[in-house]
Amino acid sequence: MKNIIILIMIIFPLPAGAESDLLNTLDTLLLPPQDVITEIHIVTFNDTGLLSEKTYTCITENRTGEFLLICSLPLSSQGLAYVKNKDGIWAYTPFVRTFFPAGYYDSIEGTAARIEDFLCQEYEKYYTIQARSKTEVNREPVVKLTLKSKSGTAPYDRILLWVHEKKMLIVRKELYDSGMHLLKTIRYSGYREKDGWYQPSKILITDVLQNNTTSLLSIKSTTLSPVPEYVFTRSFVEFITR
């Protein structure tokens, strides 16, 4: 499962405007053409062994970025939900039938994943390319990009991306704070194409802030289909978890 990274220090310039075009291409490939309904199996572990296994359904609205993430298994976590709508982000606990305000960096209970991992990325909006080089991941040619926050308001001060040189798909991502302390590593594999949109079938997240707790997210099924707006309301979450 461990990726082997062989660094070849070849720094290459991009033509004027190409940096923005490259980030825009990454944003476009990651943005689904329609609303998305995905079933995700999450296995979480650390150095001591297995911590949890959970199954979630994630429903995402492609235009506004609204989403609903709801747990179906195990039964002890069934109905646990996270919803993002125009009113903000909320975590729902079915056992007390209460919503609590949540944030982008809040963890998904019992996993290394955070709410931000289920949101569409906007690299062109928040980042510029500070450095680039050619390298290899598992003997595949990739471009390593160092992204720097434009204004200091981006989610992370710096992001390192390893992007497949030919397919333009992200295979690895490292997230850093302003002191260049590594916060999280994410590996993507098994991309599948749907209507020009590429979705990884496996995502491996290691959260340094959670003592290197790691979660493997396996995409079990994906459906592209319009979703009614009411799905992203708190009243709908309460209704389906009764």
WOFEN-V442830 format. One record per residue. N is the residue number from 1. RES is the residue in three letters. D_FIRST is the distance of its C-alpha to the first C-alpha in Angstrom with 2 decimals. Layout:
# WOFEN-V442830
n: {N & N}
res: {RES & RES}
d_first: {D_FIRST & D_FIRST}
This chain:
# WOFEN-V442830
n: {1 & 2 & 3 & 4 & 5 & 6 & 7 & 8 & 9 & 10 & 11 & 12 & 13 & 14 & 15 & 16 & 17 & 18 & 19 & 20 & 21 & 22 & 23 & 24 & 25 & 26 & 27 & 28 & 29 & 30 & 31 & 32 & 33 & 34 & 35 & 36 & 37 & 38 & 39 & 40 & 41 & 42 & 43 & 44 & 45 & 46 & 47 & 48 & 49 & 50 & 51 & 52 & 53 & 54 & 55 & 56 & 57 & 58 & 59 & 60 & 61 & 62 & 63 & 64 & 65 & 66 & 67 & 68 & 69 & 70 & 71 & 72 & 73 & 74 & 75 & 76 & 77 & 78 & 79 & 80 & 81 & 82 & 83 & 84 & 85 & 86 & 87 & 88 & 89 & 90 & 91 & 92 & 93 & 94 & 95 & 96 & 97 & 98 & 99 & 100 & 101 & 102 & 103 & 104 & 105 & 106 & 107 & 108 & 109 & 110 & 111 & 112 & 113 & 114 & 115 & 116 & 117 & 118 & 119 & 120 & 121 & 122 & 123 & 124 & 125 & 126 & 127 & 128 & 129 & 130 & 131 & 132 & 133 & 134 & 135 & 136 & 137 & 138 & 139 & 140 & 141 & 142 & 143 & 144 & 145 & 146 & 147 & 148 & 149 & 150 & 151 & 152 & 153 & 154 & 155 & 156 & 157 & 158 & 159 & 160 & 161 & 162 & 163 & 164 & 165 & 166 & 167 & 168 & 169 & 170 & 171 & 172 & 173 & 174 & 175 & 176 & 177 & 178 & 179 & 180 & 181 & 182 & 183 & 184 & 185 & 186 & 187 & 188 & 189 & 190 & 191 & 192 & 193 & 194 & 195 & 196 & 197 & 198 & 199 & 200 & 201 & 202 & 203 & 204 & 205 & 206 & 207 & 208 & 209 & 210 & 211 & 212 & 213 & 214 & 215 & 216 & 217 & 218 & 219 & 220 & 221 & 222 & 223 & 224 & 225 & 226 & 227 & 228 & 229 & 230 & 231 & 232 & 233 & 234 & 235 & 236 & 237 & 238 & 239 & 240 & 241 & 242}
res: {MET & LYS & ASN & ILE & ILE & ILE & LEU & ILE & MET & ILE & ILE & PHE & PRO & LEU & PRO & ALA & GLY & ALA & GLU & SER & ASP & LEU & LEU & ASN & THR & LEU & ASP & THR & LEU & LEU & LEU & PRO & PRO & GLN & ASP & VAL & ILE & THR & GLU & ILE & HIS & ILE & VAL & THR & PHE & ASN & ASP & THR & GLY & LEU & LEU & SER & GLU & LYS & THR & TYR & THR & CYS & ILE & THR & GLU & ASN & ARG & THR & GLY & GLU & PHE & LEU & LEU & ILE & CYS & SER & LEU & PRO & LEU & SER & SER & GLN & GLY & LEU & ALA & TYR & VAL & LYS & ASN & LYS & ASP & GLY & ILE & TRP & ALA & TYR & THR & PRO & PHE & VAL & ARG & THR & PHE & PHE & PRO & ALA & GLY & TYR & TYR & ASP & SER & ILE & GLU & GLY & THR & ALA & ALA & ARG & ILE & GLU & ASP & PHE & LEU & CYS & GLN & GLU & TYR & GLU & LYS & TYR & TYR & THR & ILE & GLN & ALA & ARG & SER & LYS & THR & GLU & VAL & ASN & ARG & GLU & PRO & VAL & VAL & LYS & LEU & THR & LEU & LYS & SER & LYS & SER & GLY & THR & ALA & PRO & TYR & ASP & ARG & ILE & LEU & LEU & TRP & VAL & HIS & GLU & LYS & LYS & MET & LEU & ILE & VAL & ARG & LYS & GLU & LEU & TYR & ASP & SER & GLY & MET & HIS & LEU & LEU & LYS & THR & ILE & ARG & TYR & SER & GLY & TYR & ARG & GLU & LYS & ASP & GLY & TRP & TYR & GLN & PRO & SER & LYS & ILE & LEU & ILE & THR & ASP & VAL & LEU & GLN & ASN & ASN & THR & THR & SER & LEU & LEU & SER & ILE & LYS & SER & THR & THR & LEU & SER & PRO & VAL & PRO & GLU & TYR & VAL & PHE & THR & ARG & SER & PHE & VAL & GLU & PHE & ILE & THR & ARG}
d_first: {0.00 & 3.80 & 6.39 & 9.50 & 12.61 & 15.94 & 18.86 & 22.01 & 24.80 & 26.76 & 28.44 & 30.04 & 32.62 & 32.69 & 36.08 & 37.96 & 36.61 & 33.39 & 31.34 & 32.54 & 32.02 & 28.38 & 27.64 & 29.76 & 27.77 & 24.51 & 26.43 & 27.92 & 24.78 & 23.28 & 26.60 & 27.10 & 30.46 & 31.43 & 30.81 & 27.51 & 26.93 & 23.33 & 22.11 & 18.95 & 17.26 & 15.86 & 14.15 & 14.63 & 13.99 & 14.68 & 15.40 & 18.00 & 16.00 & 16.18 & 18.52 & 19.08 & 18.49 & 20.45 & 21.39 & 22.99 & 25.00 & 25.03 & 28.11 & 28.49 & 31.69 & 30.92 & 34.14 & 34.48 & 30.95 & 32.22 & 29.76 & 29.67 & 26.72 & 27.76 & 26.22 & 27.10 & 25.26 & 25.67 & 29.46 & 29.73 & 28.18 & 29.66 & 31.48 & 29.79 & 29.79 & 29.42 & 31.68 & 32.40 & 35.77 & 38.67 & 39.64 & 36.40 & 33.26 & 33.77 & 31.98 & 33.67 & 34.00 & 35.53 & 36.81 & 39.30 & 39.32 & 39.01 & 37.36 & 36.28 & 35.82 & 32.21 & 30.66 & 27.82 & 25.94 & 26.51 & 23.57 & 23.03 & 24.19 & 21.73 & 18.64 & 17.12 & 18.21 & 21.61 & 24.31 & 23.77 & 20.33 & 22.37 & 24.96 & 25.37 & 24.88 & 27.95 & 26.99 & 30.30 & 32.38 & 31.06 & 29.62 & 30.66 & 28.72 & 29.47 & 27.62 & 25.59 & 24.17 & 22.38 & 19.08 & 16.08 & 12.41 & 10.78 & 14.50 & 15.47 & 18.48 & 18.23 & 20.83 & 20.20 & 22.69 & 24.10 & 25.88 & 28.78 & 30.46 & 33.80 & 35.85 & 33.95 & 33.80 & 30.31 & 27.66 & 26.10 & 28.01 & 25.33 & 22.18 & 19.97 & 18.61 & 16.66 & 18.30 & 17.95 & 21.30 & 22.49 & 21.05 & 21.56 & 18.51 & 16.62 & 12.95 & 12.83 & 15.55 & 16.89 & 20.02 & 22.80 & 26.26 & 29.44 & 28.96 & 25.58 & 23.89 & 20.27 & 20.26 & 17.04 & 13.80 & 12.56 & 9.90 & 11.19 & 10.31 & 12.41 & 15.70 & 18.80 & 22.32 & 25.24 & 28.62 & 27.32 & 24.85 & 21.09 & 18.84 & 15.03 & 14.09 & 11.03 & 11.28 & 9.33 & 12.27 & 12.85 & 16.63 & 18.19 & 21.51 & 20.39 & 19.45 & 15.77 & 15.54 & 12.38 & 12.66 & 10.61 & 13.29 & 13.58 & 16.65 & 18.77 & 21.83 & 23.47 & 27.21 & 29.11 & 32.55 & 35.18 & 35.12 & 38.41 & 38.85 & 39.82 & 36.30 & 35.46 & 38.40 & 38.54 & 41.18 & 38.88 & 36.21 & 38.98 & 40.26 & 37.09 & 36.29 & 39.77}
